[in-house]
Amino acid sequence: MKLRYLAAAILALAGAALSAPADAQTKLKMVLNWKYQGPQGYFFLAQDRGYFAREGLDVTMDPGTGSGAPITLIASGAYDVGFGDMNALIDFATQKPDVAPIAVYAMFNQPPFTIAVKSGSPIKTAKDLEGKTLGGPANDGALKLFPAFCTLAKIDCTGVKLTNIQPNLREQLLMQGQFDGAFGFVNTIRFSAKLIGIDPDKELRFIKFGDYGMDLYSNVIMVSQKLAKENPQAVRGLLKAINQGVVDALKDPTAAVAAVAKRDQLIDLKIERERFDATILDEMNHPEIAKIGLGDVDDARLKASIDILAMAFDLKTKPPVEQVFNRSFLPPRAERPSSMK
């Protein structure tokens, strides 16, 4: 009888052990930069191919409302992880350093920020924006950087009228003449325009922030200070999984976009594939990655970015590089892409 009880106890313990990995998975909530689109395929490949699970993570990914939104959502504790704008993070870190997220993987290493105007518009340079009306979603990264853009482009923006718009109406309202220019990322606007029958190469012109000295990093993977301190292994596992998703997406972009389509069957596969390709080449392919690999930053370049933002926003303090970016969680250099081609 004792042997039977002992055997039953052993079986019960064995069963508990077998179920432990699933129960023991660390649950993480992640908010993306925008609604589901082709360039987010690397995140969903990491999920679908079990890379998060392999690292002991159960990751829930929600669509976002703009690159500036994840910072406050993480700071408030609503999310553990976000994919958002480095510059908005830097600005926030000067105001609330105790709760500001930490960037841990630089994904977009070239500045995508722009103001789109109709090709027939008299606006051809930054100077022509003076006195005009510009529209953008409240959490748009380019909109948040507009004061810095005005300073660096040496234009008087005191007479510029800013109007808040719904993201899904941006291109339509621009073409209707509801405002003179629209804030956004170049490829976001370009391909969203295509989706509603606008030929961006013929009907739009882009005033790019990067052409006026704003050589800034853009979207990064960021995590809460709490997660980084209490579970650094989870952060390392998260980045290892996402990095593998990027590697896989580069090898098979079609699979990456298909992974997005599993979450939103209404997306246009052809256009989202074009958006994916353009994002990879235009926003993630800075020459520096040949030396430091995707995910890392050049400290001197990031410091210069902080100096630009401090000057433009009249920041009272300038956070040091190590306060806003922590490379200690990155996968080894040899595992991270050196080119996006």
N, C-alpha and C positions, 0 to 999 in steps of 0.2 A: 504493500500500500504506500509506504514511504517512497519507494522507488517510482511509483506511478505519479505521486505528487511532484517529486523531483523532476521527472521527465516533463511533466506538464509545465512546470515553472521554467525549465530550460527552453521549451518550445515558445512559451509566451515571451521570454526575453529575446529569443531569436527573431520572433515576429516584430517585436518593437524595434530591434536593431535594423531590420530590413526597411521598416517604414521611416526610420529616423532621418535619412537624407532629405526626403521631401519635406518633412516637418521642420527640419533644421535650416531650410533655405532662408537666406536673408531677403526680406521683402523690401524692394526699393520702388519709390514712385518717381517717375521721370516725366518732365514736361518738355515738349519739343518747341521749336521756334515758331512753327506755323502749322497750318492744316497739313494733312498727309500729301506729300509730293515726292516725285522721283528721287531727289537727292537724299531723302531720309532712308533710302533702301538699305544702307549699310547697317542701320540700327535694327531693322526688321529681319535682315539676314542673320544677324547675331542671335536674335531671339528664336527664329524658326529653325536654325541649325543647331540649337542647343548649347550655344557658347556661354550664355548667361547661366544656364542650369549647371553646366560643367564646372562653373566657378562658385556654385552654391548660391546662386542669386535667382530670385523671382522678381523680374522687372516688369512693371506696368508702365506703358508709355502713352501719354495723352497728347493730343494735338495742342498747339499753342496759339497765341493771339498776336505774336510779334516778338522780335528778338530781345526787346527790353523787358518783357514780362517775367521771364524765369527768375530774374534776380530777386524781386520782392516775394515771389511765391516760395522760393527756397528760404529766404531770410525769415519768412513768417512761419516756416515749419510745415507748410502745405505739401511741399515736395522735397525729396532728398537730393535729386539730380536734375539738371536742366541743360538744355542746348540753347545758349543765348549769347548776347553781344558782350564782348570783352570790355568795350568802352563804357557801356552802361554799368558794368560791374565796377570798373575803376571809379567812376563818379560816385556810385553808391558806397564804395569802401571808404571814401573820404568823409562821408556823412555818418555811416553806421558801421565802423570797423569791427565791432564785436559780433555782428551777425551777418556780415557780408559773405556771400559764397566765395569759394576759391576755385579758380580755373585750374584744370588738371590735364587738359588735352586740347591743343589748339587745332581746330578743324579747318576753319576758313582763315587762311593766312594772307589773303589779298583783299583790299578794301572793295566791297561790292556796292557801297552806298551811292545813291544817285538821286537826282530830281529829273523825272521824265517830263518832256513837253511835246506838244504836237509838232511834227516836222515843219509845218507852215507857220509856226509861232515866231514872233520877233525875238524870242529869247534864244540867244546863241551862246552866250557866255554867262558866267556868274554875275557879272555887273548888271546884266539885263533883268535879273530877278528883283531888283530894287523896286518897291512899290507894287509888286504883284501879289496875287493870292495863290497860296500853295496849300495842297491838301495831303493828308496822310493819316494812317491809323495811329491811335494814341500811343501804342507801344512800339511803333516802327523805329528801328535803329537809326536810319538816316534822319528822321524827324528829330530825334533826341540829340543828334550831333549837329543840327543846323546852326546853333550859336557858334560852335567851333568852326564850322565851315565859313560862316560870315567873317569871322576874325581872320582866318588864314587867307581867304580870298580877297580880303580888304574891301568888303562891300558894306554898305549901310543897310542893315536889315530892319531898322526901326519902323519903316513903313510897310514892311511885308506883313500881309494878313495870313494867319494860319488857321486852317479849318480842319476839324476832325471828321474823318470819314470811315465808313465800314470797309474793311479790307476787300471784301468781294465786289465792291462797287468802284474801286479806285480807277481802273482803266476805262470803264464805261463813262464815269462822270468826267474824267479828263477829256475824253473825245467829245463829250457833249458841251464842253466849254464851261462847266460849273466852276472850274478854277484853272489857273494858268500852268501849274506844274504839280506833279505828284511825287511824294517821297517814297523810297523803297529800295530794294536790292535790284540791280540791273536785270538779273535773270528771272527774278520773281515777276517783275513787271513785263519783261519781254514775253515770257511764256504764258502768263495769265492773259496778256493781250491776244495771243494766238488762239487761246481757247474761246474767245468771243469774236473771232473773225477779223481781228486787227493784224495787219502786217507790220510788225515793229520796225523792220528794216526800212520801210517806206513811209510809215505814218508817225514814227516817234523819233525824238532826238534825246540824248542823255547828257545831262550835266553831271559828270562824275567827280565825286569828292576827291578821289585819288589824284586827279589831274591838277588839284590845287594844294598839293603838299600834305594831304591827309593819308600818309602811308601807315594805315592802322591795321591791326588784327581785327577780326570780326568775330564770328561765332565760335564758341569754345564749349567743351564739356565742363560743367561746373558742378561742384558738390557743396553741401552744407559743411560748415566748420564742425558741427557735431558728428557727422558721418566720418569726416576725415580723421578726427581725433579718436572716436570710439571704435571704429571698424575700418582701419586702413586697409586690411586685407580685402574687404569688400570693394573698396575703391580700385585697388590694383586689379581685382578680378573683373570689375566692370570695364576698365580700360582695355584689358587684355581681350575681352570678348568683343568690344566695339572695334578695336583695331583689327581683329580677325575678320569682322564684318566688312570693314573697308577693303582689306586685301581681297576678300572674296568678291566684293562688288566690282573692283577693278578688273578682275578676271572674267566676270560674267555680269555685265551691266543689265542685261535682259532679266536675269534672275533677281537682281536688286529691285528693279522697277516692279516686277511681278509680285515681290514681297509686299510692296506698298499697296498694290491693287487688291491684295487679300484683305486689307483693312478698309479700302474704299473702292468698291467695284465700279464707281462712276468715273474714275479718273481716265483720261485719254492716254493710253499706253504710249502712243507714238510721241506725243508732245512731252510727256513726262520723261521718256527716254532722252529726248533732246535736251530737256532741262537738266537731267542728270549729267549728261556729257558736258554741257556748257559750265555747270557748276564745278565739276571736277577740274576743268582746264582753266577757268577764269578766277575761281575763288579759293582753290586748294593747292595750287601748283606754283607757289612762290619759289624762286630759285634757291632760297635758303634751305629747303628741305633736302637738297642734295648733300648738305653737310650735317644737318641736325636731325633730319627725318621728320615726317609728318607727326604732329602732336606736340612737338617741342616749340619753344620760341627762342628768338635771338634776344638775349637780355638787353643789349644796347638798343636794339630797335624798339623793344617794348618800353624801355625807359624813355626813349624819345617820344613815344606815343603818349605816355603819362605826362610828359612835359607839355606836349601840344594841348592835351585836354585841360591841364592845370591852367595854362595861359588863357585858353579860349573860354573856359567856364569860371575863371577867377577862383579856382579852388583854394581854400585856406591851407590845406595840407596836400602833400603829394605822397601817396602810398608807395613804398619801395616795391620793386619787382616781386620779391619773395612773398609779399603780403597778398598779392592778387594772383600769382601763378606759382604752383608747386609741381615741379617735374619729378618728384620722388616716386610718384605712383605710376609713371609711364612704363610700358613694356620695354624690354631691351631695345637698344638702337637698331640692331640687326633685324628685328621683327617688324619695324615700322617702315612704311613706304618712303623711298628716296625720290620718287618721281611719280606723277599721276598719269603719265602717258603710257 
